[in-house]
Amino acid sequence: MKQFLLPCALLLGGGLLAQTPLLEEDFESYSVGDYIGEASAVWTTWSGTTGGDEDGVVSDEFANSGTQSLKIFGAVAGGPMDVYLPIGLDEAYEVSFNIYVPSGNSAYFNVQEDLAVMVGWAFDIEFGSNGNVSLSIDQQVNAQTTYTPDSWSQVQLFMDPVNDRAEIYINGEYLNNIAFDAIIGGLNLFGYGDGTTPGLYYIDDLVVVECDDVLNGIEETELDLAFGPNPAIDFIQLTSNVQEGQFRIMALNGQIVEEHNVVNLESGARINLDLENGIYLVELNSNGNSTMRKLVVNR
């Protein structure tokens, strides 16, 4: 049984090398047919048992670069493949990779909130056989986009435990910025799929690298937002450098508690509040830009 501590020490040991990837994996250094958890010092499986049906295999069927990739599928005797990359970082890092889903198949993966599996799920992403990509939190769909089967798609996960935020991009398209209040525990590649079609997909060119502050990255967009009072009691007054947009208030777990289409922002728009005491995130979206701030309610 492979230990988690060795891979985590390997990843964390590179933390002083800013912008130098802590891990780059193109699967070219293995032999076709190798079990990745058995052949690699970093990869393992959900149960920790490598070299069997649960373990992913190195394949030359498809590749984004070179000639090889990691194949994950569900049609194995012992159940779907369940491959795990323990990460264990508590600063802002990007985990990115390319994924290929053949037509008629689907893909699923999740990010764990702890080094040990099953302690907590941060979020799940599903590539359905219908060409839809769904981001879910606690089994509730949070955002969706599309992808093209039979072609390589890029997944970028910007995760920032310091500011408790994560930002997800698919093929360079912004999908959502969500609450992320734990360490970057690990990446779980599961062969189950979308639940209606077979799970089968390929992973290539995976990189783990330091990234910018995710929350600050939102605040530095072209869209401006100011509001007050903060702390608030039963209302806030919004102003912005745009005339109108969509305004959302979210709990720290990512749940949307209020949503408004607002106008007259340049002169000021009043939002009446009916919220419990606590800390919230407010987000303004307009013309493809977004910005986010913290709101305190103290009634």
Rosetta silent file (secondary structure, phi, psi, omega in degrees, C-alpha in Angstrom):
SEQUENCE: MKQFLLPCALLLGGGLLAQTPLLEEDFESYSVGDYIGEASAVWTTWSGTTGGDEDGVVSDEFANSGTQSLKIFGAVAGGPMDVYLPIGLDEAYEVSFNIYVPSGNSAYFNVQEDLAVMVGWAFDIEFGSNGNVSLSIDQQVNAQTTYTPDSWSQVQLFMDPVNDRAEIYINGEYLNNIAFDAIIGGLNLFGYGDGTTPGLYYIDDLVVVECDDVLNGIEETELDLAFGPNPAIDFIQLTSNVQEGQFRIMALNGQIVEEHNVVNLESGARINLDLENGIYLVELNSNGNSTMRKLVVNR
SCORE:     score description
SCORE:     0.000 S_00000001
   1 L     0.000  125.005 -178.068    0.000    0.000    0.000 S_00000001
   2 L   -74.562  138.650  178.703    1.515    3.322   -1.053 S_00000001
   3 L   -85.334  145.613  177.474    1.904    5.978    1.630 S_00000001
   4 L   -74.020  -30.004 -169.535    0.507    9.500    1.079 S_00000001
   5 H   -64.976  -33.015  179.780    3.343   11.237    2.933 S_00000001
   6 H   -64.988  -51.383  177.394    6.009   10.610    0.294 S_00000001
   7 H   -60.189  -38.789 -176.823    4.142   12.272   -2.585 S_00000001
   8 H   -68.204  -39.797  176.891    3.086   15.163   -0.359 S_00000001
   9 H   -63.432  -36.336  178.688    6.616   15.810    0.841 S_00000001
  10 H   -63.673  -44.598 -179.511    7.719   15.771   -2.777 S_00000001
  11 H   -70.654  -46.261 -176.602    5.144   18.380   -3.779 S_00000001
  12 H   -67.231  -27.248 -179.217    5.526   20.601   -0.754 S_00000001
  13 L   -65.649  -18.530  179.249    9.305   20.555   -1.043 S_00000001
  14 L   -92.042    7.083 -171.214    9.114   22.595   -4.235 S_00000001
  15 L   -63.980  -20.333 -178.042    7.155   25.432   -2.650 S_00000001
  16 L   -82.423  -10.535 -177.198   10.115   27.838   -2.626 S_00000001
  17 L   -94.281   85.584 -175.815   10.495   27.725   -6.406 S_00000001
  18 L   -58.981  132.689  177.981    7.971   30.363   -7.466 S_00000001
  19 L    66.409    2.535  172.549    6.358   29.611  -10.832 S_00000001
  20 L   -90.834  121.484 -177.337    8.411   26.404  -11.127 S_00000001
  21 L   -54.588  135.294  174.002    5.975   23.499  -11.501 S_00000001
  22 L   -77.060  -25.925  177.986    5.895   21.215   -8.502 S_00000001
  23 E  -150.827  131.188  170.950    4.771   18.416  -10.774 S_00000001
  24 E  -127.537  124.710 -174.977    4.727   17.963  -14.554 S_00000001
  25 E  -132.903  109.124  176.215    3.293   14.689  -15.853 S_00000001
  26 L  -112.064    1.949  173.716    3.071   13.830  -19.555 S_00000001
  27 L    64.893   15.632  179.822    3.171   10.015  -19.008 S_00000001
  28 L   -82.769  -17.063 -175.961    5.997    9.616  -21.552 S_00000001
  29 L   -86.365   -0.111 -179.289    8.443    8.137  -19.039 S_00000001
  30 L  -105.525  169.081  173.953    6.355    4.989  -18.490 S_00000001
  31 L   -92.690  146.044  176.821    5.771    1.911  -20.596 S_00000001
  32 L   -58.110  132.448 -178.018    2.429    1.372  -22.303 S_00000001
  33 L    95.625  -10.583  177.588    0.288   -0.802  -20.044 S_00000001
  34 L   -62.899  140.999  166.991    1.968    0.333  -16.808 S_00000001
  35 E   -78.071  124.628 -172.340   -0.302    0.876  -13.824 S_00000001
  36 H   -65.219  -37.971  179.815    0.327    4.515  -12.927 S_00000001
  37 H   -67.807  -28.447 -179.946    0.001    4.008   -9.169 S_00000001
  38 H   -82.798  -37.565 -174.418    2.480    1.160   -9.273 S_00000001
  39 H   -86.873  -19.762 -174.167    4.993    2.786  -11.640 S_00000001
  40 L  -105.168  149.149  175.177    4.916    6.325  -10.203 S_00000001
  41 L   -83.308   -7.897 -173.625    6.215    7.672   -6.888 S_00000001
  42 L  -109.818  -47.350 -175.998    3.385   10.235   -6.801 S_00000001
  43 L   -74.219  151.019  172.619    0.151    8.639   -8.035 S_00000001
  44 E  -146.615 -159.478  177.549   -1.883    6.163   -6.015 S_00000001
  45 E  -125.967  170.897 -179.241   -5.499    4.951   -5.879 S_00000001
  46 L   -56.327  -42.870 -178.933   -8.555    5.758   -3.768 S_00000001
  47 L   -85.491  -15.087 -174.658   -7.975    2.711   -1.557 S_00000001
  48 L    90.222   -5.333  178.197   -4.174    2.988   -1.680 S_00000001
  49 L   -93.299  119.557 -175.746   -3.890   -0.399   -3.391 S_00000001
  50 L  -107.749  163.371  174.666   -2.036   -0.098   -6.698 S_00000001
  51 L    85.240   12.049 -179.962   -1.456   -2.414   -9.637 S_00000001
  52 L  -129.027 -159.538 -176.190   -5.015   -3.762   -9.929 S_00000001
  53 L   -60.166  -26.982 -177.937   -8.406   -2.940  -11.431 S_00000001
  54 L   -75.643  -20.011 -172.825   -8.628    0.311   -9.442 S_00000001
  55 L   -86.025  142.387  176.182   -5.381    1.637  -10.937 S_00000001
  56 L   -76.649  158.552 -177.309   -5.193    3.682  -14.160 S_00000001
  57 E  -120.215  146.762  175.385   -3.095    2.485  -17.090 S_00000001
  58 E   -78.867  131.510 -172.241   -0.667    4.266  -19.379 S_00000001
  59 E  -130.510  152.064  171.959   -2.008    4.165  -22.960 S_00000001
  60 L  -112.044   19.666 -179.969   -0.870    5.076  -26.467 S_00000001
  61 L   -72.827  -39.870  177.222   -4.426    5.210  -27.858 S_00000001
  62 L  -142.780  150.273  176.504   -4.634    9.024  -27.596 S_00000001
  63 L  -154.327  138.916  174.944   -2.166   11.724  -26.553 S_00000001
  64 L   -81.287  -35.419  172.416   -2.260   15.511  -26.383 S_00000001
  65 L  -138.468  154.130 -176.919    1.542   15.649  -26.569 S_00000001
  66 L    64.998 -143.479 -176.149    4.003   12.883  -27.265 S_00000001
  67 L  -126.832   -0.941 -172.965    2.465    9.446  -27.757 S_00000001
  68 L  -133.472  155.468  176.638    1.077    8.463  -24.323 S_00000001
  69 E  -149.807  178.550  177.094   -1.562    9.485  -21.784 S_00000001
  70 E   -98.699  125.558 -178.301   -3.322    8.106  -18.702 S_00000001
  71 E  -100.386  128.765  178.892   -6.428    6.040  -19.456 S_00000001
  72 E  -123.079  126.810  177.671   -9.313    5.986  -16.954 S_00000001
  73 E  -150.449  166.519 -173.159  -12.382    3.807  -17.527 S_00000001
  74 L  -100.728  -19.153 -172.857  -15.185    2.082  -15.700 S_00000001
  75 L   -84.842   67.567  175.362  -15.528   -1.258  -17.472 S_00000001
  76 L  -126.586  157.280 -171.605  -13.200   -3.309  -15.285 S_00000001
  77 L   -62.135  -37.291 -175.572  -13.975   -6.404  -13.234 S_00000001
  78 L   -88.875    8.946 -177.789  -13.303   -4.825   -9.862 S_00000001
  79 L   108.004  173.628 -176.998  -15.333   -1.666  -10.522 S_00000001
  80 L   -59.071  146.248  172.427  -14.450    1.704  -12.059 S_00000001
  81 L   -59.078  146.167 -174.277  -10.833    2.851  -11.965 S_00000001
  82 E  -144.948   84.112 -171.516  -10.294    5.235   -9.064 S_00000001
  83 E   -98.096  141.494 -174.712   -6.953    7.034   -9.338 S_00000001
  84 E  -131.181  131.811  172.827   -5.747    9.588   -6.778 S_00000001
  85 E  -111.080   98.818  177.707   -3.075   12.282   -6.906 S_00000001
  86 E   -69.452  135.984 -176.000   -2.421   13.507   -3.325 S_00000001
  87 E  -119.960  -61.231  171.753   -1.353   17.166   -3.319 S_00000001
  88 E    72.776   41.759 -179.272   -1.664   18.657    0.181 S_00000001
  89 E  -106.910  143.974  179.316   -1.063   22.367   -0.502 S_00000001
  90 L  -119.515   21.175  173.172   -2.368   25.255    1.598 S_00000001
  91 L  -125.090  178.658 -174.567   -1.394   28.137   -0.717 S_00000001
  92 L   -76.362  119.302  178.748   -2.673   29.258   -4.115 S_00000001
  93 E  -138.962  152.637  173.702   -1.868   26.723   -6.846 S_00000001
  94 E  -103.859  132.398  169.878   -3.137   25.803  -10.282 S_00000001
  95 E  -114.257  113.169 -177.060   -3.782   22.183  -11.187 S_00000001
  96 E  -127.756  152.073  177.658   -4.242   21.930  -14.947 S_00000001
  97 E  -163.743  168.864  175.023   -4.450   19.081  -17.427 S_00000001
  98 E  -107.842  143.857 -176.675   -5.902   18.062  -20.768 S_00000001
  99 E  -131.319  139.820  179.486   -8.760   15.580  -21.045 S_00000001
 100 E  -125.275  122.630  179.636  -10.053   13.535  -24.002 S_00000001
 101 L  -118.180  112.204  178.267  -13.524   11.931  -23.900 S_00000001
 102 L   -65.694  150.619  179.003  -14.422    9.658  -26.842 S_00000001
 103 L   -53.706  140.962  179.070  -17.949    9.972  -28.274 S_00000001
 104 L    83.391    1.888 -179.538  -20.560    7.951  -26.405 S_00000001
 105 L  -124.180 -179.958 -177.200  -18.550    8.064  -23.185 S_00000001
 106 E  -150.084  171.942 -177.255  -18.209   10.415  -20.229 S_00000001
 107 E  -142.726  151.667  178.562  -15.782   11.534  -17.529 S_00000001
 108 E  -146.646  138.964  170.410  -15.871   12.478  -13.873 S_00000001
 109 E  -151.575  162.320  179.282  -13.294   13.798  -11.402 S_00000001
 110 E  -142.258  163.862  174.603  -13.294   15.640   -8.087 S_00000001
 111 E  -112.126  128.913 -178.951  -10.992   17.629   -5.798 S_00000001
 112 E   -90.078  151.369 -178.170  -10.656   16.468   -2.206 S_00000001
 113 L   -94.077    3.567 -179.181  -10.440   18.814    0.798 S_00000001
 114 L  -150.177  155.936  176.546   -7.970   16.638    2.709 S_00000001
 115 L   -58.521  -42.076  178.121   -5.007   14.410    1.888 S_00000001
 116 L   -76.563  135.307 -179.778   -7.003   11.426    3.096 S_00000001
 117 L   -70.650  157.901  175.930   -9.836   10.474    0.766 S_00000001
 118 L    72.534    2.633  175.856  -13.487   10.577    1.871 S_00000001
 119 L   -75.950  -39.602  177.824  -12.864   13.348    4.442 S_00000001
 120 L  -175.995  143.348  176.799  -14.536   15.955    2.231 S_00000001
 121 E   -97.524  128.909  173.457  -15.269   16.870   -1.379 S_00000001
 122 E   -78.428  -55.245  177.273  -14.421   20.403   -2.516 S_00000001
 123 E  -162.683  163.270 -179.290  -16.149   20.128   -5.901 S_00000001
 124 E  -124.604  146.110  174.499  -16.911   17.699   -8.730 S_00000001
 125 E  -130.260  132.227 -177.979  -16.682   18.128  -12.511 S_00000001
 126 E  -123.883  128.998  171.323  -18.467   15.899  -15.010 S_00000001
 127 E  -100.559  101.493 -176.712  -17.968   15.744  -18.763 S_00000001
 128 L   -77.092  158.914  179.241  -21.246   14.253  -19.992 S_00000001
 129 L   -67.576  -16.239  179.626  -21.639   12.261  -23.187 S_00000001
 130 L   -84.872    3.031  179.092  -24.015   15.002  -24.413 S_00000001
 131 L    90.222    5.508  177.893  -21.174   17.543  -24.588 S_00000001
 132 E   -95.171  143.701  171.889  -22.056   19.336  -21.344 S_00000001
 133 E  -111.706  129.127 -178.464  -19.589   20.078  -18.552 S_00000001
 134 E  -122.819  130.692  172.594  -21.109   20.431  -15.063 S_00000001
 135 E  -100.775  125.488 -177.256  -19.470   21.835  -11.935 S_00000001
 136 E  -126.455  146.868  172.458  -21.135   20.572   -8.752 S_00000001
 137 E  -127.847  125.690 -178.112  -20.814   21.287   -5.040 S_00000001
 138 L    53.245   41.643  176.346  -22.440   18.880   -2.585 S_00000001
 139 L    65.860   17.165  175.567  -24.117   17.140   -5.557 S_00000001
 140 E  -114.396  126.401 -178.521  -25.791   20.382   -6.662 S_00000001
 141 E   -65.292  127.777 -176.619  -24.899   21.754  -10.099 S_00000001
 142 E  -104.256  -33.653 -179.164  -23.265   25.175   -9.688 S_00000001
 143 E  -160.823  156.544 -179.476  -22.273   26.054  -13.280 S_00000001
 144 E  -140.524  153.927  170.451  -22.219   24.514  -16.763 S_00000001
 145 E  -150.734 -166.446 -178.796  -20.499   24.901  -20.111 S_00000001
 146 E  -127.346  162.590  174.482  -19.871   22.690  -23.162 S_00000001
 147 L  -144.623  172.822 -179.293  -16.998   20.737  -24.681 S_00000001
 148 L  -111.830  114.080  174.421  -16.375   18.740  -27.865 S_00000001
 149 L   -59.372  161.065  179.971  -16.066   14.937  -27.572 S_00000001
 150 L    63.309   25.017  174.322  -13.280   13.253  -29.576 S_00000001
 151 L  -149.649  159.664 -179.509  -10.985   16.238  -28.995 S_00000001
 152 E   -80.630  134.600  175.832   -8.690   17.422  -26.236 S_00000001
 153 E  -118.592  146.724  178.719  -10.071   19.929  -23.710 S_00000001
 154 E   -99.692  133.980  175.920   -8.061   21.915  -21.178 S_00000001
 155 E  -114.412  127.176  177.059   -9.057   21.999  -17.505 S_00000001
 156 E  -125.412  120.513 -179.813   -7.599   24.712  -15.241 S_00000001
 157 E  -115.811  104.802  177.047   -8.319   24.652  -11.508 S_00000001
 158 E   -94.484  112.348 -172.604   -7.026   27.738   -9.682 S_00000001
 159 E  -121.295  129.899 -171.028   -7.326   26.939   -5.973 S_00000001
 160 E  -131.138   87.130  179.278   -6.570   29.406   -3.191 S_00000001
 161 L   -63.942  -23.244 -179.276   -6.932   28.066    0.387 S_00000001
 162 L   -65.858  -45.869 -179.655   -5.657   31.366    1.819 S_00000001
 163 L   -99.708    6.879  175.140   -8.641   33.351    0.492 S_00000001
 164 L    58.091   42.439  178.660  -11.002   30.347    0.493 S_00000001
 165 E  -136.585  153.321  171.771  -11.769   30.574   -3.238 S_00000001
 166 E  -136.752  143.640 -179.283  -11.337   28.394   -6.329 S_00000001
 167 E  -127.235  132.597 -172.402  -11.754   29.431   -9.951 S_00000001
 168 E  -118.505  133.532  175.948  -12.436   26.949  -12.760 S_00000001
 169 E  -125.629  140.130  173.257  -11.777   27.328  -16.490 S_00000001
 170 E  -121.644  120.370 -176.798  -12.628   24.895  -19.307 S_00000001
 171 L    53.012   39.111  178.681  -10.767   25.481  -22.586 S_00000001
 172 L    78.938   -2.376 -179.822   -9.834   28.933  -21.317 S_00000001
 173 E   -93.737  126.896  178.529  -13.479   29.838  -20.650 S_00000001
 174 E   -62.553  125.362  178.827  -14.303   31.072  -17.150 S_00000001
 175 E   -99.943  -52.633  177.154  -16.796   28.681  -15.554 S_00000001
 176 E  -173.215  161.115  171.097  -17.158   29.981  -11.990 S_00000001
 177 E  -115.349  123.123 -170.326  -15.470   31.223   -8.835 S_00000001
 178 E  -128.384  164.315  175.580  -16.577   29.208   -5.810 S_00000001
 179 E   -65.404  141.556 -179.824  -15.940   28.876   -2.082 S_00000001
 180 L  -150.463   90.428 -166.956  -12.917   26.708   -1.263 S_00000001
 181 L  -107.889   34.851 -179.944  -12.272   26.637    2.479 S_00000001
 182 L  -146.837  179.721  175.800   -9.777   23.778    2.855 S_00000001
 183 L   -71.669  163.903  171.505   -6.371   22.650    1.654 S_00000001
 184 E   -79.353   91.932 -172.590   -5.865   21.353   -1.881 S_00000001
 185 E   -69.437  -56.827 -179.234   -6.101   17.778   -0.723 S_00000001
 186 E  -178.836  166.243  178.793   -5.877   15.828   -3.963 S_00000001
 187 E  -105.579  123.792 -179.421   -7.248   15.123   -7.433 S_00000001
 188 E  -109.947  117.295  177.160   -9.468   12.056   -7.819 S_00000001
 189 E  -101.876  109.460 -173.285   -9.969   10.600  -11.322 S_00000001
 190 E  -112.025  137.254 -174.648  -12.930    8.221  -11.144 S_00000001
 191 L   -87.072   12.448 -175.533  -14.043    5.979  -14.009 S_00000001
 192 L   -69.593  -35.652 -178.598  -17.763    6.061  -13.211 S_00000001
 193 L    84.798 -151.404 -176.097  -18.667    8.683  -15.833 S_00000001
 194 L   -93.111    5.680  176.916  -21.980   10.543  -15.916 S_00000001
 195 L    90.744  -13.381  179.891  -24.046    7.650  -14.569 S_00000001
 196 L  -121.730  -23.493  177.661  -25.797    6.882  -17.866 S_00000001
 197 L  -124.193  159.225 -177.090  -22.928    6.246  -20.299 S_00000001
 198 L   -61.244  141.024  173.181  -19.641    4.372  -19.795 S_00000001
 199 E   -79.192  120.768  177.125  -16.835    6.220  -18.094 S_00000001
 200 E  -158.679  119.311  178.711  -13.852    6.430  -20.444 S_00000001
 201 E  -158.945  167.808 -176.200  -11.374    9.275  -20.754 S_00000001
 202 E  -128.297  141.338  179.664   -7.688   10.126  -21.109 S_00000001
 203 E  -118.848  136.482  178.630   -5.552   12.607  -19.138 S_00000001
 204 E  -146.643  157.072  172.437   -2.363   14.224  -20.429 S_00000001
 205 E    54.175   54.740  178.331    0.045   17.082  -19.645 S_00000001
 206 E   -83.884  135.343 -178.940   -0.872   17.559  -16.001 S_00000001
 207 E  -135.240  136.243  170.913    0.866   20.458  -14.213 S_00000001
 208 E  -116.439  116.914 -173.583    0.775   21.651  -10.583 S_00000001
 209 E  -145.176  147.969  177.798    2.189   25.198  -10.342 S_00000001
 210 E   -59.767  141.073  178.818    1.977   28.216   -8.036 S_00000001
 211 L  -132.492  175.375 -179.871   -0.626   30.784   -9.108 S_00000001
 212 L   -73.014  163.596  173.453   -1.820   34.249   -8.138 S_00000001
 213 L   -55.707  117.960 -173.753   -4.236   35.014   -5.326 S_00000001
 214 H   -66.998  -41.582 -179.736   -7.596   33.890   -6.711 S_00000001
 215 H   -67.681  -42.636  178.437   -9.723   36.443   -4.819 S_00000001
 216 H   -65.084  -32.628  178.769   -7.417   39.322   -5.690 S_00000001
 217 H   -61.661  -33.899  177.269   -7.472   38.191   -9.283 S_00000001
 218 H   -71.532  -41.474 -175.390  -11.213   38.801   -9.366 S_00000001
 219 H   -67.672  -18.898 -177.843  -10.932   42.193   -7.742 S_00000001
 220 L   -93.899   19.154  175.731   -8.469   43.357  -10.402 S_00000001
 221 L   -75.251  173.721  179.585  -10.932   43.026  -13.276 S_00000001
 222 L   -71.594  -15.770 -176.902  -12.111   46.028  -15.270 S_00000001
 223 L   -85.607  129.314 -179.708  -15.404   45.971  -13.373 S_00000001
 224 L  -105.700  150.577  178.152  -15.573   48.178  -10.281 S_00000001
 225 E  -150.246  131.122  172.847  -17.943   47.751   -7.325 S_00000001
 226 E  -134.752  147.022  178.599  -18.447   49.736   -4.144 S_00000001
 227 E  -156.498  161.654  178.200  -21.177   49.368   -1.537 S_00000001
 228 E  -171.377  164.265    0.655  -22.090   50.351    1.983 S_00000001
 229 L   -74.713  158.316  178.724  -22.740   50.310    4.772 S_00000001
 230 L  -147.792  103.395   13.407  -20.437   47.386    5.578 S_00000001
 231 L   -66.510  150.014 -178.981  -21.185   45.917    8.094 S_00000001
 232 E  -110.139  161.529  176.824  -24.786   46.147    6.935 S_00000001
 233 L  -111.484  -67.000 -176.348  -28.088   45.726    8.755 S_00000001
 234 L  -133.778    5.485  175.229  -30.973   45.541    6.306 S_00000001
 235 E  -161.493  162.724  167.797  -29.749   47.167    3.072 S_00000001
 236 E  -137.751  152.910  177.312  -26.690   48.143    1.038 S_00000001
 237 E  -110.407  123.210 -176.651  -26.236   50.820   -1.604 S_00000001
 238 E  -100.694  143.657  167.230  -24.301   49.731   -4.703 S_00000001
 239 E  -138.030  150.380 -178.566  -22.294   51.838   -7.140 S_00000001
 240 E  -152.953  171.378  176.151  -20.230   50.712  -10.118 S_00000001
 241 L   -90.119    9.659  172.635  -18.570   51.942  -13.296 S_00000001
 242 L  -121.313  162.421 -174.996  -21.258   50.132  -15.347 S_00000001
 243 L   -83.247  -34.858 -175.799  -24.938   50.938  -15.629 S_00000001
 244 L  -150.418  163.583  179.145  -26.423   47.472  -15.016 S_00000001
 245 E   178.678 -175.406  177.005  -25.539   43.885  -14.189 S_00000001
 246 E  -103.954  127.027 -176.496  -26.384   40.771  -12.205 S_00000001
 247 E  -114.659  128.341 -179.347  -25.734   41.003   -8.477 S_00000001
 248 E  -128.047  144.373  171.959  -25.459   37.900   -6.282 S_00000001
 249 E  -115.762  127.986 -175.723  -24.934   37.358   -2.579 S_00000001
 250 E  -123.852  141.633  169.115  -23.394   34.012   -1.615 S_00000001
 251 L   -69.956  166.115 -176.545  -22.803   32.230    1.658 S_00000001
 252 L   -68.108  -15.715  175.647  -19.232   31.075    2.256 S_00000001
 253 L   -86.420    5.613  178.051  -20.183   27.542    1.170 S_00000001
 254 L    93.259   -8.124  179.936  -21.012   28.880   -2.301 S_00000001
 255 L   -69.230  131.114  176.977  -24.814   28.815   -1.905 S_00000001
 256 E   -79.956  119.765 -177.509  -26.537   31.744   -3.616 S_00000001
 257 E  -102.815  -23.961  174.491  -28.803   33.384   -1.034 S_00000001
 258 E  -148.139  146.048  179.039  -29.918   36.430   -3.052 S_00000001
 259 E  -145.751  131.528 -175.938  -29.789   37.331   -6.742 S_00000001
 260 E  -139.638  142.678  165.661  -30.849   40.586   -8.399 S_00000001
 261 E   -91.756  116.063 -171.770  -30.733   42.205  -11.820 S_00000001
 262 E  -110.908  146.037  178.574  -29.641   45.738  -10.956 S_00000001
 263 L  -130.049  172.190  177.938  -29.819   48.976  -12.972 S_00000001
 264 L    58.310   34.305 -176.045  -28.766   52.600  -12.436 S_00000001
 265 L   -67.316  -32.105 -177.792  -25.518   51.430  -10.827 S_00000001
 266 L   -65.134  -32.278  177.631  -23.562   54.502  -11.825 S_00000001
 267 L   -95.107  -13.545  176.894  -25.896   56.697   -9.775 S_00000001
 268 L   116.189  132.954  179.269  -26.447   54.046   -7.079 S_00000001
 269 E  -129.408  133.139 -178.745  -28.812   51.116   -6.531 S_00000001
 270 E   -93.650  134.158  175.070  -30.284   50.049   -3.196 S_00000001
 271 E  -118.413  116.912  175.117  -30.506   46.342   -2.273 S_00000001
 272 E   -78.848  138.723 -174.870  -32.715   45.433    0.672 S_00000001
 273 L  -112.667  144.074  172.074  -31.331   42.558    2.720 S_00000001
 274 L  -135.559   70.204 -171.838  -33.009   39.773    4.648 S_00000001
 275 L  -123.869  150.756  172.501  -29.947   37.876    5.852 S_00000001
 276 L   -73.061  158.362  175.260  -28.758   36.260    9.052 S_00000001
 277 L   -57.705  141.087  178.382  -25.711   37.705   10.776 S_00000001
 278 E   153.442 -172.861  179.686  -22.482   36.535    9.206 S_00000001
 279 E  -106.267  133.647 -179.276  -19.955   36.963    6.416 S_00000001
 280 E  -129.616  166.194  172.001  -21.046   36.753    2.783 S_00000001
 281 E  -112.272  131.898  176.888  -19.506   37.208   -0.652 S_00000001
 282 E  -111.374  137.846 -176.275  -21.108   39.658   -3.071 S_00000001
 283 E  -131.052  134.600  174.377  -20.507   39.331   -6.811 S_00000001
 284 E  -116.287  128.476  176.278  -21.346   41.659   -9.689 S_00000001
 285 E  -118.091  132.005  178.977  -21.353   40.340  -13.281 S_00000001
 286 E  -157.570  127.096  175.428  -21.642   42.651  -16.275 S_00000001
 287 L    53.230   41.519  176.646  -20.630   42.324  -19.940 S_00000001
 288 L    82.607   -3.333  177.032  -18.519   39.242  -19.338 S_00000001
 289 E  -106.688  156.305  177.451  -16.611   40.742  -16.386 S_00000001
 290 E  -145.039  154.090  174.546  -17.060   39.976  -12.718 S_00000001
 291 E  -146.297  153.284 -172.496  -15.829   41.267   -9.395 S_00000001
 292 E  -136.740  143.474  177.596  -16.299   40.043   -5.850 S_00000001
 293 E  -138.783  166.717  176.086  -16.198   41.586   -2.368 S_00000001
 294 E   -97.272  140.945  178.476  -16.865   40.521    1.208 S_00000001
 295 E  -124.755  133.661  174.684  -19.990   41.668    3.050 S_00000001
 296 E  -109.902  129.433  175.768  -20.588   41.510    6.793 S_00000001
 297 E  -109.011  124.937 -179.343  -24.156   41.493    8.103 S_00000001
 298 L  -138.335   90.951 -174.150  -24.617   42.525   11.725 S_00000001
 299 L   -80.304    0.000    0.000  -28.271   43.118   12.541 S_00000001
